């Protein structure tokens, strides 16, 4: 340490030590920081991966606030620390819905500007009207309105999912326990909203939502997956449901199940790559079912750790040959 620096820190009044240290570090590193700045700036040209001078991308924080407001509307009173008075609930619904509408429209608008941007540019290339930004926001308003109108139907579907979890898990003591604590249900709640964005061609935001809940629950459901009513994911950790998966009604799956794709080339990404699971199927832990031509017939039971790349007839039972265990 240089003597002048030591003297400065020793003679400084109480509370000034940190400032002196920080100032010294910045002065000592100033040339290094300049060089790093230039290297980073240069990488923007050589490597890309930047979004300078263009319209804003959707905000991850805003997307999570949308999820929070949406979850409140689905289950009012479950996520609040304070009691929701039934005499005020209409006001609270209206307030939450208005906030959700504003946020949803804004983030969809940003996503659409990204979707319509000119190739090789960060600028929106939407040609619906003369003013590109207004065009994106006008389309965003229509999409947001459509999605908000689906909320009562989504609530009904999620109610069926809650009932399926309660019926399907002997450990579940009440619907309230399922709603408050089951990760599979929370992942499905977010998926049902993200899917509405996905089918309307909104990029980015549905993936932000699905990956947020993936990180929180360990359950990875692509927003493109089509999932029927009464779906139950028991335990949930490690479940993967791919983009073009189709799942029927009253399906139950356990932890570690993968509904995935066989290895395919990038140019085939628009084709069906993931399996179809028909109604009333049960898939036990660790099973892997792959391929866009693979259909698991109605009422089939797929045992734990089974690997499937071909279709299974209705009401079949598929399981591995038992191994012999030696106990000494």
N, C-alpha and C positions, 0 to 999 in steps of 0.2 A: 504494500500500500504506500503511495507517495507520502512523504512527510507533510506536505502542505494539506493534503486531504485529512491525515490523522489529526493535525492541529485544528483544522476547521471543525471536525466532528467533536473533538474533545472540548473545545471552547464554546460550542454552540449551546444556547439555553435549552432547557428541557423541552422536548417536543419537536425540536428542530433537526434531530438526528436523522429521521427518515427522509426529510426533504434534502438534506445534504447528501445523503447516500444516493437518492434517486438522481439528483442533479449531476453527481459525479459519474454515475453509470451512463447517463445519457450523453454527457460530454465525451466520456471515454470511448463510447460505441458509435459516435455520430458518423464517422466515415464508413464503418461496417454497415450501419443501418441504411445509409445512402446507397451503398452497393446492392444490398438486399432489395431495396425498393426498386432499383432499376432492373434487377434480375426478375422480380415478380412481374413488373410491368411488361418486360420483354416476353415473358411466358404467355401473357394474354394474347399476343399476336401469334406466337409459334404454336402454342398448345390449344388455344381457344378456351372453352369452358368459362365464358363470362357473358354477362348480359348488360353491357354498357349502352347508354344512350337510348334504350328502347323502353317500351311500356313496362310497368311493374309486373313481376311475376306474382302468383298468388302467395299470400303470407301463410306460413305454417301455423303461426300463433293464431291468426284469424280463423283458419280452418278448424283448429282445436276449440276455439270459442264457439264456432258454429255447432260442433259436435256436442258441446256442453249444453247449449240452449235447446238443441234438438232432443237430447236425452231428458231434459227437464220436461219438455212438452209430452214425451212418451210416458214418463213416470213422474208426474208432479207430486212433490212431497217426499220423494225417496232420496233426492240428492241435496235437500236443504238442511241446514243446521237448525233453522227455525221452523216452527209449525206454519203450514200454509192454511190460512183461514178460508173456509169454503165460501164465505161471503165476499171475499176479495179475489177468488180464483179467476173470475172472468177478466178482471183488470190485469192480473199477473200474466195470464195467457196472452192477452192482447199486447202487453208491454214486451213480453219475450218474443212473441211472433213478429212484432214490428222490428225489433233488433235483429232477429234472425233473417228477416227478409232483406234488410239493408246489407248485412254482412254477406249473405249468400249471393246477392246480386253483384256486389262489388268483386267478390273472389271469382265468381263465374265469368264476369266481364274480363278480368285479367287473364283468365285461362283461355277465353275465346280469342283475345288479342294475340296470345302466344300461339294458339292453334292456327290462326290465319296469317301469321307473320310471313314476310317475304323470305324465301330461301336465301340463306347466307346473310340475312339482316336481322336485327333485333326489332324491326318495325312491323306493325300490323299491316297486313295486305288485304284486309277484308274489303270487299267491293260492293257490299249490299247497298250502301249509300255513299254520298260524297264524303261525309265525315266518318272516317273509319272507327274512331273511338266510340262515337255515338251509336254506330251500327252494332258494335260488339255489346255495348251496354243495353241497347234495345233488345237484342237477342237474349242477353242474360236475364233481363226482367221477365221475359216470357218463360224461360226455363225455370227460374226461381219460383214463379207463380204456379207453374205446373207441379213442381215438386212439393211445394207447401200444401197444395190441394190433396196430395196423396197421404198426408200425415194421419188422418183418421183411419185409412185403410191399413197403413203400416202399423198403427197401434193395435188393430185387430189381429194382424198376422203375428205380431210379437206376443200378444196374449196367448195365442196358440203355441208359440215356442215355449213360453213359461210353463204352460200346462204340460207340454211334452217333457220338459225337464223334471217337473215335479212327479209325473207318473213314472218316468223312466229311471229315476234314481231313488233307491230305497232310503238313502241317507238324507234326502231332502225332507225337511219337516214342515215347510210352508212355501207358498208362492213368494212371500216377502223375502225369505232366505235365498231363494233362487235369484230374485231381482237384485238383491243387494250384494251377493257374494259370488255368483257363478260366472267365471270368465268366459265360458262358452256363450252364454246369453249376451254378455256385453259385446263380444266380438260380432255376434249376429245382429244386434241392434245397430251397430255402426255400419255393418255391411248392407243392411236393407236400405239405409239412406244413401250410402256411397254408390250402390247399384243404380239408384234412380238418376244420379248424376252421370254415371257411366253410359247408360243406355240412351241418354240424350246427347252424347258426344262431347261431354265436358272433360277435357284432359286435366291432369295434374292433381286437382283437388280430391277426387275420389281415391287416388293412390296415396296422397298425403294422409287421408283419413284411415285407409286400410293399414298402412304401415305404422301409423301411430298406435292403433289397437293391437297390431301384431307385436310391437315392442312391449306393450303393456301386458298382454295376456299370453304371448307365445303361440297364438293361433293366427295363421297366415291365410286369409281368404281374399282372393283377388276380387275387386269390385265387379268384374265382368261375369263372375260365376252366377248361374241361375239356381236359386234355392227355393224349394217349395215350402209348404206350411208344416208346422209341427216338427221342426228340425232341432235335434238335440246333440250337442257335443259334450260328452262326459269327460271331465278332468281337463282335456283340451290341449295340454302342452305338446307342441310339436306337430299339431295338425296342419296340413297344407292342402288347400283347395285351389286348383289352378283356374286360369282365366276362362276357359271354355267349358268348364265342368257344368253339368246339368244334374241337379239333385231333385228327386221327387218329394212327395209328401210323407211325413211320419218316418223319416230316416234318422237313425241313431248311429253315431260314430264315437269311437273312443280315442284316447290320446295316441299321438304318434302316427295317425293314419295319413297317408299321402294319396291324394287324387291328382295325379300328375301327368306329364307328357313323356312320351318316348323321345329320344334325342331327335330333334328336327332342325332343319336349316332355318336361318333367320327369314329367308324369303317366303317360308311357309307359315309365318306367324299369323296370317289371317284365316288359316284353316282350323278346323276342329282338331285339338291336340289332346284333350282331356276326356276322361270317361263320363258316361251317363249312368247315374244311379237311380233306379226306378223306385216306386213307392214301397214303404214298409221294409226297407233293407236295414240290416244291422251289420256294422263293420267293426271288428274288435281291434284292440290295440296293436299298433305296429304294422298293420296291413298296408301294402302298397299296390295301388291299382293304376295302371298307366295306359294311355293311348286313346285317341279320339274315336276309334272304332270299337272300343271296349264298352259293353253294356252289361251292367249287373241287373239281372231280372228281378221283377217284383217279388218281395218277400224272401229274398235270398239272405243267407247268413254267411259272412266271410270271417273266418277265424283269425286269431292273432298271428301276426308275422307272415301272413300269406303274401306271395308275390304274384300278381295277375297282370297279364298283358293280352288276355282274350276274354270274350264274353262268357257269361254264366247264365244258364236258363233260370226262369222264375222258380222260386221256392227251393233252390239248391242250397246245400251246405258245403262249403269249401274250407278245408283245413289241411294243415301239414300232417304228414305221417308222424305219429308220435315217436319220439326218440327214447331210447332206453337209458334210464338214469341209474347210476350205481351209487348206492348209499352204504357207507361203511361205518 
